Amino acid sequence: MSSRLRRRALLLGLAGLVLWVGFFDSHSLYRRASYAHELGRLTAENERLEAQNERLADRLDRGLDAATLEEVAREEYGMRRPGERVYRVETTD
């Protein structure tokens, strides 16, 4: 086998190995990058939910007065007073 042929075979083998490790292996670099992205997204969502839990705990500690009860009934359950027209505005986060 000539040295030129050996060099090409080695380069082809290395290219195949890089492709395998980069994209096709179960622990590929692509999957690791997507896992890191997913971890960042879930961490941010977890922080948002913890902050929401703290706000709700504060709301519970304050107790249920008439204004709070009406706010919960309107926001959470879509209730309205007779003869009142309600327009829902949905936001995307």
C-alpha positions in Angstrom: 0.0 0.0 0.0 1.4 3.3 -1.0 1.9 6.1 1.5 -0.5 8.3 -0.4 -3.2 5.6 -0.2 -2.6 5.1 3.5 -2.8 8.9 4.1 -6.1 9.1 2.3 -7.5 6.1 4.2 -6.3 7.7 7.5 -7.9 11.0 6.6 -11.2 9.3 5.6 -11.2 7.3 8.8 -10.6 10.5 10.9 -13.3 12.3 9.0 -15.7 9.4 9.6 -14.8 9.4 13.3 -15.3 13.1 13.6 -18.7 12.8 11.9 -19.7 9.9 14.2 -18.6 11.7 17.4 -20.1 15.0 16.3 -23.5 13.9 15.1 -24.4 10.2 15.2 -23.2 8.8 18.5 -25.6 8.7 21.4 -23.4 11.2 23.3 -22.7 13.3 20.2 -21.6 16.9 20.4 -24.9 17.9 18.7 -27.0 16.2 21.4 -24.8 17.6 24.2 -25.4 21.1 22.8 -29.1 20.5 22.5 -29.2 19.2 26.1 -27.3 22.3 27.3 -29.9 24.5 25.5 -32.7 22.6 27.0 -31.1 22.8 30.5 -30.9 26.6 30.1 -34.5 26.8 29.0 -35.7 24.6 31.9 -33.6 26.5 34.4 -35.2 29.8 33.3 -38.7 28.3 33.5 -38.0 26.9 36.9 -36.9 30.4 38.2 -40.0 31.9 36.7 -42.2 29.3 38.4 -40.4 29.8 41.7 -41.0 33.5 41.6 -44.7 32.9 40.7 -44.9 30.5 43.7 -43.5 33.2 46.0 -46.1 35.7 44.7 -48.9 33.2 45.3 -47.6 32.4 48.8 -47.6 36.1 49.6 -51.1 36.4 48.3 -52.2 33.5 50.5 -50.5 35.1 53.6 -52.4 38.3 53.0 -55.7 36.4 53.2 -58.8 36.7 51.0 -60.4 40.1 51.2 -63.2 41.1 48.8 -60.9 42.7 46.3 -58.6 39.7 46.2 -61.5 37.3 45.9 -62.9 39.3 43.0 -59.5 39.5 41.3 -59.1 35.7 41.5 -62.6 35.1 40.2 -62.1 37.4 37.2 -58.6 36.4 36.3 -58.5 32.7 37.0 -62.1 31.7 36.4 -63.3 34.3 33.8 -66.2 35.4 36.0 -68.0 38.6 35.4 -70.8 40.7 36.9 -74.3 40.5 35.2 -74.5 42.9 32.3 -70.7 43.3 32.1 -68.8 42.7 28.9 -65.3 41.1 29.3 -62.6 41.2 26.7 -59.7 38.7 27.2 -56.2 39.7 26.1 -53.8 36.9 25.8 -50.1 37.5 26.0 -47.2 35.3 24.9 -44.2 34.9 27.1 
